[in-house]
Amino acid sequence: MTPADQLLTVDGVKLFARWWRPAVAGKPALVFLHDGLGSVESLRRFPERLADATGLPAFGYDRWGYGKSDARAVMPVPIMEDYADRLPRVLAAAGIGEHIVVGHSDGGSIALLHAMANPPGLRATVSIAAHVQNDATSRAQLDRHGTMAASDEVPDWLIRFQGERSRAVHLMAEWVRAWRATFAGGWELSERLKSIRGPLLALHGEYDDYGEPGQL
């Protein structure tokens, strides 16, 4: 089945979205949230495979400033809360009611924040390698990516996921700045996680490059 792409307008911003498997009446949609330097393209075939295994529709989108969505000059601080606050309006624009959120890395943090609000329509949450607190591995990656951005060097995969080199460099630099400022403000989700009332599946790899297992 060929994925169907569309542009959504949310808060006056154009967002690129994809349905890997179309909406089906009476079934919750799997909503995929990409990682902090990724896009719909970085999810590769995972949404299709999970949709086929579960028999559920599958939807994802490029957050503002990512991929084929409108560029964003300045990333917000705290970075995760802003994107989580926008998620219900994205779902409304896509016509999604009942849903299961599947988020990876930054997308996992956004998924957890969404679950904390216990919004109507949310049936379950899957968090993969989410950030819930400041750790040494996360800080080291911010330093590494900050150095690359400052020297105008970005990996090929980042250019591929963001569409062009200048956009990739800007995204990396802003992502680093926003996360550093977020951490400097004492950000963490640990205590707030207790407000989640719905089903939650949380996973974290032992050798994850961007966060330590203690995040789990």
N, C-alpha and C positions, 0 to 999 in steps of 0.2 A: 504494500500500500504506500503510495507516494505522500509524503508529508505536505500539509497545506500551510503556506505562509501568509501572514497578514500584518497590517500596520494598525496598531491601536493608538488612540489619542487619550492620554491620561494627564490631567492637570496641564493641558496645553502642550504636552510633550509627546512626540511620536515615538512609539515603542515597537520594535520588531518582535513578532510573536510567531510561534509555530505549533500546529497541531500535528503530532506524529501519528496519532490515531484520533479520529473525529469524536466529538461529543455524542453520547448515547443517552437518551432519556432514561431516567431512573438509576443511572450509574454515576458514582462520584468520579470526578476527573483527577488523575494524577497531575500535580502541578510541580514542575521541576524548576529549581532555583540553582543557577550556575555558581561557580566559585568566584573568588575575588578578582581574578585577572582573566576570567573566562568569558563565555558567551553561550548562546544556544549551540554553536558549533562545537564547543569544548565538551559537551555532553555526549557527543558521538552517537553510538547506537544504544546506549543505556536506556533512554526513554522508550524506544521501540521494543526492546527486549522485555522490559518490565511490563509494558502495556500488553504485549502478547501473552506473557505468563499469567497475568491477572485478569485479562479480558476487560480492561478498563481503558477509557479514553486517556490521552496523554497530551499535555500542554506545557509549553515553556516560553520564556521571553527573555530578551536582552534588557537588563536594567538600564535606566537612564545613564548615559555615558559609556555604555558598553556595546560592542558588536555593531549591529546595523541600526540601533536606536539613536536618537538625537544625542549629539555630543553634550557633555556637561563641563563647564569651565572650572567649577570648584566642587570638589566632593564635600559632603556634609560631615559635621562632627556633632554628636557621635554618629559614625558612618552607618552602623547597622540599623539603628532605630529609624532613621529617615526612610530607608528602603522598606523596612517592615511596615511602617505607617502607610506607605503607598500601595502595598500588596492588595488590600481589599478593593481598592479602586481599579487596580489592574484586572482582578477577577471579575468585577462588575462589568468592565468594558468588554471582556471576553465572553460574557454571558455565562459565567461559571457560578453555580450555586454550591452544591455539595462537592467537597474536594478533599484530597489527601495530598499534603505537601511533602515533597522529597527534596531536601536541600543538601548541597555539598559545600564544605568549608564555609566561606562567608554566607553562601546560600543556606547552610545548615543553621548558622546563627540567626539569620532572618526567619527561617522556619520556626525556630524555638521562640523567638519574640512574637511571631504570629500566634503560636499555640498558647502563649501566656495570656493573650487577650481572650482566649476561648471564644472565637467569633462563631456566629451561626453559620452552619454549612461545613465547618471543619470536622472531618470524621476521624482523622488520624494524622500523625506527623512522623516523618522519617528524617533523622538528623545524621549526616555522614561527615565525620571529621570537623564538627562545628567548633568555633572559638567561643568559649564562655568566660575565659579569664586570660590575663597576661601571663605568658611564660617565656622562658629563655629561647626556645626554638622559634617562636613567633617573632620575638625581637630580633633575633639573628637574621631571619628572612627579610624583615623590614630593612635592616642595615644593608644586606646584600642587594636587594632590589633598589634601594635608594642610591647606592653607588652606581649601579648600572644606569639608572635614569639620569643621574648627574653627568655621566660621561656619554650620554646619548646612545647607549648600547642596550638593545633589547633582544631577547631570544626570538628565533624565527616563529616558534609556536604562538607567541603573543601577537606578533604581526598578523599571523594567519587568523587568529580568533577575533582580532579587532579591525581587520580590514586594510589598514595602512600604517606605515611606520610612525608618522608623526602622532597619530591618534594613540598608538600603543605606548609611545614614550610619555605622552601627557597623562594617560590613564595610570601608568605605573607610578609616576611622580606624585600624582594626586592621591592615589591609593595609599602610598607610603606615608604621605603627610597626614592624611585623615586618620589612619590607624594609629600613628604615633601620638597625635593629639587626643584621640579617643582613649588610648591607654594612659596618657599623662593625666587625664581627668579622673582616673581611678575606676574606669569602666570594668564591670564584670556582670555576669548573668547568674552566677551560682545561686544566690538566695532567691532571685526572682523565678527560678525554674519551678519552685514549689507551687506556683499559681496554675501550672498546667493541669487540666482536668481530663483531657482526652487521652486516648492511646498514644504512646510514644515508643518508637524504636530508635535507639541511639547507638551509633557505631563509631569506633575510632581505631585506626590501624596502629599497631605497635611501632612501626617504623615510618610514620607519617612525617613528611619533610617540613610541614608548616605548623604543627602543633603537637604537644606531648600527650601521651595516653591519659595523663591526669586531667585533661580537658573533659574526659568522659565522666 
